[in-house]
């Protein structure tokens, strides 16, 4: 039976309350470690940390508007083989959806794993976060958190959330074992924890919690946020489609690509151990470049940049979760996410599929459905 409970926030210290919750979970007999975002002691950045000692949870900060990487890659690495103990992982909704895709791609295992989702307020691009936070520890997180509660859902102190976050219609994780609920709660007094699976219920039943009914204000707050983000998303789709609806426009869109492949490395669901673009297939002979240049009189260097992105689009559009790490990693500020999300929306709608929605849904192209695309295959 699902559990909805409240956890008190004392002296407006929500980070302290979250730290205490994670400490209680880590101290449970069947939980051996917890993966949780924390401030690094050597630099004011929030990164995933794997913690086995509750005394090392002092820097917990899952509310920081920092998103240096999609931690689904880390969870995949930790779970692809048995690791000898059960872990809990505190993740954003897009990280959970990415991990679900990786499980379906045989790159991770849900066994011995408790997924803890948390209502996502969004995050800045890396450089914007450094500008916003400085070296002030968790204090910028509370400025961000309070600004969000006061209606600043896309911009704080002149710094905007990443486009991926402004366009994300999944601020709540539907597939977590436990969901930490911030939206619609009397956040200065308490927040919610809800179990969404039997495994999550088992964990919450071991904690001393006060059960309550989910407040109607929560559903209303989520609905309004999703409506605003969906409108931004649809406007983004329209602008991106117009900017890339011809080969000439697409070439211009990626004109400053330098083939660094950062977007591929940062993508949580781009999992190939060896990419074709770093093999000899694209290690052209020097004479080839001269031949191409002679044919047209001029060629852009490096070559193959557009082909790289089109190939990745073909590979990843069914699995893209829109986390925005591709754009976050681009050194030349190419809006990679906008195009990938635009194409992914069309691809996933065509297959009636949402990346990361459920472990029970087979990925498109992995199974044959006789009734699918009958106008293409000619089966009546």
C-alpha positions in Angstrom: 0.0 0.0 0.0 1.4 3.4 -1.0 2.5 5.7 1.8 2.2 9.5 1.8 3.9 11.2 4.8 5.2 14.5 5.9 8.7 15.4 7.2 9.0 18.4 9.4 11.3 21.3 8.4 12.8 22.9 11.5 14.0 26.5 11.5 13.5 26.8 7.7 16.5 24.4 7.2 15.1 22.2 4.4 18.6 21.0 3.4 19.2 19.9 7.0 15.9 18.1 7.0 16.8 16.3 3.7 20.2 15.4 5.1 18.5 13.8 8.2 16.2 11.9 5.9 19.0 10.5 3.8 20.9 9.7 6.9 18.0 7.7 8.3 17.7 5.8 5.0 21.4 5.1 4.9 21.3 3.7 8.4 18.6 1.1 7.5 20.0 -2.4 7.7 19.4 -3.2 4.0 20.8 0.0 2.5 24.6 -0.1 2.1 25.2 3.2 0.3 23.4 6.3 -1.0 24.2 8.2 -4.2 23.3 11.9 -3.5 24.3 15.3 -4.8 26.7 17.1 -2.5 28.9 20.2 -2.5 32.5 19.3 -3.3 34.9 20.5 -0.6 37.5 21.5 -3.2 35.1 23.7 -5.4 31.7 25.1 -5.0 30.0 22.6 -7.4 27.4 20.0 -6.6 28.3 16.5 -7.9 27.0 13.0 -7.3 28.7 11.3 -4.3 28.5 7.7 -3.2 28.3 7.7 0.6 28.5 4.7 3.0 29.2 6.7 6.2 26.3 8.9 7.4 28.7 11.3 8.8 29.8 12.2 5.3 26.4 13.6 4.3 27.2 17.1 5.5 27.2 18.7 2.0 23.8 17.3 0.8 22.2 19.7 -1.6 19.8 18.1 -4.2 18.0 21.5 -4.5 21.0 23.4 -5.9 20.4 24.8 -9.4 23.5 22.9 -10.5 23.5 20.0 -13.0 27.0 19.2 -14.0 26.1 15.8 -15.3 23.2 13.4 -15.7 23.8 10.9 -12.9 22.0 8.1 -14.8 25.4 7.4 -16.2 26.8 6.9 -12.7 23.8 4.7 -11.6 24.3 2.6 -14.8 28.0 2.1 -14.0 27.1 1.1 -10.4 24.4 -1.4 -11.3 25.4 -3.0 -14.6 26.7 -5.9 -12.5 25.9 -6.9 -8.9 27.8 -4.7 -6.5 27.3 -6.6 -3.3 24.8 -4.4 -1.6 21.6 -2.3 -2.1 22.0 1.4 -2.8 19.6 4.3 -2.8 20.0 7.0 -5.5 18.7 10.5 -5.2 18.0 11.7 -8.7 16.2 14.4 -10.8 13.2 13.2 -12.8 15.2 13.3 -16.1 18.0 11.3 -14.5 15.5 8.6 -13.5 14.0 8.5 -17.0 17.4 8.2 -18.5 18.3 5.3 -16.2 15.1 3.6 -17.2 16.1 3.8 -20.8 19.6 2.5 -20.0 18.0 -0.5 -18.2 16.0 -1.3 -21.3 19.2 -1.0 -23.4 20.9 -3.5 -21.0 23.2 -0.9 -19.6 22.0 -1.0 -16.0 19.9 -3.1 -13.6 17.1 -2.0 -11.2 17.9 -4.8 -8.8 19.3 -3.8 -5.4 18.5 -0.2 -6.2 16.1 2.3 -4.5 15.3 5.3 -6.7 14.5 8.5 -4.8 13.1 11.2 -6.9 12.8 14.8 -5.9 10.5 17.5 -7.3 12.7 19.4 -9.8 12.9 23.2 -9.7 15.3 23.3 -12.6 19.0 24.2 -13.0 21.3 26.7 -14.6 23.9 26.0 -17.2 27.3 25.3 -15.6 28.9 28.7 -16.2 25.7 30.4 -15.1 25.7 28.4 -11.9 29.3 29.5 -11.1 28.3 33.1 -11.7 25.2 32.8 -9.5 26.7 30.8 -6.7 30.3 32.1 -6.4 32.0 30.4 -3.5 29.1 30.7 -1.0 28.3 27.0 -0.4 24.7 26.2 0.1 23.5 29.8 0.6 22.8 30.3 -3.1 20.7 27.2 -3.1 18.4 28.8 -0.5 18.2 32.1 -2.5 17.2 30.0 -5.5 14.7 27.9 -3.6 13.0 30.9 -1.9 12.9 32.8 -5.3 11.2 29.7 -6.9 8.6 29.6 -4.1 7.9 33.3 -4.7 7.1 32.7 -8.3 10.5 33.0 -10.0 10.3 29.8 -11.9 12.5 30.6 -14.9 14.9 33.4 -13.9 16.7 34.4 -10.7 18.8 37.5 -10.3 19.0 38.0 -14.1 20.2 34.4 -14.7 17.8 32.1 -16.6 17.3 28.4 -16.1 18.7 26.2 -18.9 16.4 25.9 -21.9 16.0 22.2 -21.1 14.6 22.9 -17.7 12.3 25.6 -18.9 10.9 23.2 -21.5 10.7 20.2 -19.2 7.2 18.9 -18.7 8.3 16.2 -16.2 9.1 18.1 -12.9 8.0 15.0 -10.9 9.4 11.5 -11.3 6.7 9.0 -12.0 8.9 6.0 -11.8 10.7 6.6 -8.5 10.4 4.2 -5.6 10.1 7.2 -3.3 9.2 10.7 -4.3 10.1 13.8 -2.3 7.4 16.3 -2.8 8.0 20.0 -2.6 5.3 21.5 -4.9 2.2 22.5 -3.0 3.6 21.7 0.4 3.8 24.2 3.3 7.5 24.1 2.7 8.6 26.2 5.7 6.9 23.6 7.9 7.2 20.3 6.1 7.5 18.5 2.7 6.1 15.2 1.5 7.5 11.8 0.9 5.5 9.4 -1.1 6.1 5.7 -2.0 5.3 4.7 -5.6 6.4 1.1 -5.5 6.3 -1.8 -2.9 10.1 -1.3 -2.4 9.5 2.4 -1.6 6.7 1.5 0.8 9.0 -0.9 2.6 11.6 1.8 3.1 9.1 4.4 4.4 7.5 1.9 6.7 10.8 1.5 8.5 11.0 5.2 9.2 9.1 7.1 11.9 6.8 9.2 9.7 3.5 11.0 10.1 1.2 9.9 7.3 -1.1 12.5 5.7 -3.3 12.8 2.6 -1.7 14.4 -0.4 -2.9 18.1 -0.4 -4.9 19.3 -3.4 -2.5 22.2 -3.6 0.2 19.9 -4.8 -1.7 18.7 -7.8 -2.6 22.3 -8.7 1.0 23.5 -8.4 2.3 20.7 -10.6 -0.4 21.4 -13.2 0.3 25.1 -13.4 4.1 24.5 -13.7 3.6 21.9 -16.4 1.3 24.2 -18.4 3.9 27.0 -18.4 6.8 24.6 -19.3 4.7 23.0 -22.1 4.0 26.3 -23.6 7.7 27.2 -23.6 8.5 23.8 -25.0 6.0 24.1 -27.9 7.4 27.6 -28.7 10.9 26.2 -28.7 9.8 23.3 -31.0 8.3 25.8 -33.5 11.4 28.1 -33.5 13.8 25.2 -33.8 11.9 23.6 -36.6 11.9 26.8 -38.6 15.6 27.3 -38.0 16.5 23.8 -39.2 14.0 22.9 -42.0 16.5 22.8 -44.8 20.0 21.4 -45.3 21.3 24.9 -45.6 19.7 26.0 -42.4 20.9 22.8 -40.6 24.4 23.5 -41.8 24.2 27.0 -40.4 22.8 25.7 -37.1 25.9 23.5 -36.5 28.4 25.9 -38.3 30.5 26.3 -35.1 30.7 22.6 -34.2 34.4 21.6 -33.7 33.8 17.8 -33.5 34.7 17.8 -29.8 32.0 15.1 -29.2 31.3 16.6 -25.8 27.5 16.2 -26.5 28.0 12.5 -27.1 30.0 12.0 -23.9 27.6 14.1 -21.8 24.4 12.3 -23.2 23.2 9.8 -20.6 21.7 7.4 -23.1 24.5 7.6 -25.7 26.1 4.4 -24.4 28.2 2.8 -27.2 31.6 1.9 -25.9 33.1 2.7 -29.3 31.5 5.4 -31.5 31.9 5.1 -35.2 33.0 8.7 -35.4 36.2 8.0 -33.4 37.2 5.0 -35.6 39.2 4.9 -38.8 35.9 5.3 -40.8 36.2 9.0 -40.3 40.0 9.2 -40.2 40.2 10.5 -43.8 43.4 10.4 -45.8 44.9 13.9 -46.2 44.4 13.7 -50.0 40.7 13.3 -49.4 40.4 16.8 -48.0 42.2 18.3 -51.0 39.9 16.5 -53.4 36.8 17.8 -51.6 38.2 21.3 -51.6 39.1 21.0 -55.3 35.5 19.9 -56.1 33.9 22.9 -54.5 36.7 25.4 -54.1 36.2 25.5 -50.4 35.2 23.2 -47.5 34.6 23.9 -43.9 37.0 22.3 -41.4 36.6 20.2 -39.5 34.4 18.1 -41.8 31.7 15.6 -40.9 30.3 17.8 -38.2 26.7 17.9 -39.6 26.9 14.2 -40.4 27.8 13.5 -36.8 24.8 15.2 -35.4 22.4 13.8 -37.9 23.7 10.3 -37.2 23.3 10.9 -33.4 19.7 12.1 -34.0 18.9 8.9 -35.9 20.3 6.8 -33.0 19.1 8.8 -30.0 15.7 10.4 -30.9 13.7 7.5 -29.5 15.7 7.6 -26.2 16.2 11.3 -25.6 14.9 12.5 -22.3 15.6 16.2 -22.9 18.0 16.6 -19.9 20.0 19.2 -21.8 23.4 17.9 -21.0 24.4 18.0 -24.7 23.9 21.8 -24.8 25.5 22.2 -21.3 28.7 20.4 -22.6 29.0 22.3 -25.9 32.0 24.7 -25.8 30.5 26.9 -28.6 26.9 27.3 -27.2 25.2 25.4 -30.0 21.6 24.8 -29.0 21.9 21.0 -29.4 19.2 20.2 -26.9 16.6 22.2 -28.7 17.0 20.3 -32.0 17.3 16.9 -30.3 14.2 17.4 -28.3 12.3 18.7 -31.3 13.2 15.7 -33.4 12.7 13.3 -30.4 9.2 14.7 -29.8 8.2 13.7 -33.4 9.9 10.4 -33.3 8.5 9.3 -29.9 4.9 10.5 -30.8 5.1 8.4 -34.0 5.8 5.3 -31.9 3.4 6.3 -29.1 6.4 6.2 -26.8 7.9 8.4 -24.1 11.5 7.8 -23.2 11.8 6.8 -19.6 8.1 6.5 -18.9 8.1 2.8 -17.9 10.3 -0.2 -17.7 7.4 -2.3 -19.2 7.5 -0.5 -22.6 9.8 -1.9 -25.2 12.0 0.7 -27.0 10.9 1.5 -30.6 12.5 -0.6 -33.3 13.3 -3.4 -30.7 10.1 -5.3 -31.4 7.9 -5.8 -34.5 4.3 -4.7 -34.3 2.2 -5.8 -37.3 -0.3 -2.9 -36.8 2.4 -0.3 -36.7 3.0 2.0 -39.8 0.8 -0.1 -42.0 0.8 2.8 -44.6 4.6 2.2 -44.9 5.0 -1.6 -44.7 1.9 -2.3 -46.8 0.4 -4.9 -44.4 -3.4 -4.6 -44.3 
